[in-house]
Amino acid sequence: MLERIQKIISGRGIASRRKAEQMITAGRVTCNGRVCELGESADPDVDMILVDGKPLPSRSAYVYLMLHKPRGYVTTLSDEKGRKNAAQLVADCGVRVYPVGRLDMDSEGLLLFTNDGDFANLLMHPRHEVKKVYLVDVTGYTDEALSRLRLPVTLDGYKIRTPEVTLVDRTDGKARLRVTIHEGRNRQVRRMCAMAGMEVLRLIRVSEGTLALGELPRGKWRYLTAAEVENLKK
């Protein structure tokens, strides 16, 4: 089946679609021995597509794993400040994989990695509204602040869905909340809490879609089962 070449490259986990477009523009991609132009289509089952002279990974080489990201690690693949990268913690999986979405440096918990670009796009696309659940320790808690946090707000010009917020525990102005959101805006939960008058002390993502962090130790990773991957795709 014919597809745009940048989509094929992204789907095989080599790069994002935007970076794939840059590769094509730079002349790094060939199809059947001819340098590709941006906007071209090909059939990955028939045509020989090479990036920097190397064939695309096969679909059967896809890897899906979950990391319990510790605090203090960024999730960008390159960091100009030289900070610790979450990708370093999964480097021993034997395949170059990419984070699905982000957890900011000060946040912890469930972070997915894969080399399946279509799978990553499925989970990250806003229209699919994949549910993400966080345990959030805050200071400045009041009943009024909790009510404000439960209201829909606008972030980056985007009106988010009404979050689900449950009070887990509270002591002297501090509280632990269970917050469920359906988007993945930059530092979304922290910004929502700040708008409600609370400061986040600790934030842990405990589930995403049908997948739960469970008892996976901090800093460790495991492969997803075939059933877990299929459930996430649904």
N, C-alpha and C positions, 0 to 999 in steps of 0.2 A: 504494500500500500504506500502511495506517495505521501511524503511528509516534508515540511520545511526542514532543511538540513540543520539549522540551528536547534530545532526542536529535537531532532534525532540525537544530536550531540549532547544536549542537556539531559535527555531521557536515559542516556547511557552513563550518566554520572560524571562526565568529564568536566563540565563547567555549567554555570547558570546559563540561561538562554541569552541574557545580555552579553556575557563574556564570550559565548559561542559566536554571537554576531560579530564581536570584535575580532575573534580568530579568523572568521571568514573574510572580513574586510582587510585583514593583514596578510591574506594569501596563505594562511597556514593550513587550509583545508582543501583536499582534493577529492574528486569523485570520478572514479574510473580513469585516473591518471591526469585529469584536467583540473586546474585550479578553479574552485567554486566562486560564485558571485553571491552576494547577499540576496536572499529571496528565492534562491533555487530550491527545488524539491527533488527528492530521491526516494528510492525504495530500499530500506536498509537490509531487506532479505535478498536483494538482487544486486544492488550497486555496491562497489567497493569504495567506502568512505575512509579516508585517512586524515588524521590530525597530526601535524608535524611528522608525517611519514609513517605513523603507527596506526594500525586498524583499531576500530572501536571495540571496547569490551563486549563480550557476548551478553545477551540477556540473562543467561544462566549464571553469570558471575555476580549477580546482585547480592549485596550483603545488607542486613538490617540488624541494628543493635541498639541497646539502651544503656546509657551511662548515668550513674548517680554523680552528677557534677558537684564538686565541692565549691565552696566559696573561694574567691580569689583567682578564678580562671575565666578568661574571656572566651567567647565562642566564635569570634571572627578568625578566619584562617591565617590572616596576616595582621600583625599588630605593630605599628610604628614605634610603640613604647617598649617593645620587647617583653611584654607581660606573659605570664604562663597561659598556655592555650589548651582548651579542653580537648582538642584533637590529639594532643600529645598523649592523653590518657587512653586513647583507643588505637594508638599507632601499631600495637602488637596484634591487631586483627588480621594483618597481612594484606589488606587492600586499602587504597586511599578512599576514605569516606568523608562525607560532609555533614555538618549539623543541620537538622531540620528545624528551622526557626532559631531562636536565641534564648538564652538566659543571661541576664547581665552579670557582670563580674561579681557583684555582691550577693547574687542569688544562688540557690542550690537546687538539687533534685533532678527530676527526670529530664533527660535530653536525648533525643533520638539522633542516630547517625545512619546514613545510607549512601550508596553510590547509585541508587535508582532515582533519577531526576523526576520521573513522572510521579513516583510515590511521594517524594518530597513536595512537589507542587500541589498534589492533591491535598496534603495535610495543611499546607500553608496558605492556600488560596482563600481569601476572605469569604467567598460565597458558600464554602462548605462549613464554616463556623464550627470547627472542631473544638469540643469542650476541653478546657484546661482547668485543673483544680489546684489550688495553692493553700498551704497552711501559712498564715501570716501573723507574726508577732508584732504588735504595735504599741506605741506609747501615745498618750493624749486621748485615750479612749473615753467616750461618753455615749450615752444612749442616743443623743442627738447626732453625734458623729456617725454612729452605726446606721441611722436612718438616712443620712446624706449619702453614705457609701452605697446604699441599696438603690440609689437613683441613677438613671442613665445619664451619661455626660458626653460631651463632645471632646475628642482628642485629635489633634492634627487635622481638624476640619471634618472628622469622621464621627458620626453619632454611634456609640457602641450600644450593644444590646444591654438590657437591664441585667446586672450581675446578680448571682445568687450568693448571699452572704449569711453565714451562720456563726453565731458567737459560741466558741468552744469553751473558753475560760476567761475570767477577768480577775485582776487583783490590783487595787490602788492605781487606777489610771492606765494600767497596762492590760492587754488582752491578747488572746489568740483567736484568730478568725479563720474560717474556712471560706475561701472566695473562689467562685467558679465564673470564668469568663469564656467568651466564644470567639474572641479575636486574639491578635498577638501584636498590638501596637507597642512601640518602644517604651519599655519600663512602665507598662500599662497599670499594673496593680499598684506600684509605688506612687504613680501620679494620681490615681484614683483616691488612694488613701490620703495623700497630701491635700487634695481638693476637699476632702471631708474633714480635714483638721487633725489628721493623725500621721505620725511618722513611723515608717517601717523599720523595725529592728532586725528582723530575720524573715526571709521568704523562701519557702521550699515548694517546688512543684511536685505534687504527689501523684498526679495522673494526667493523661492526655488521651482523649478519645476513650477507647475501651481498654487502654493499657494503664496499669498501676505500677508505681515504683516498688511497692512491697518491701521486702527485707534486703534488697540489694545494698551492700555496704557502700559508704561514701568513697568515691574515687574508683570504684570498680564498674565493670561493664559486663553485659551478657548478650548473646544473640537472641533475637526474637524467634519464637516458634513460628512455623508455617501458619498455624491457626491465628496467632496474634497479628501477623501481617495481613491476612485475609480479613480479619475483623476490622482492622484499621482502614483498609481500603473500602469497606462497606460504609 
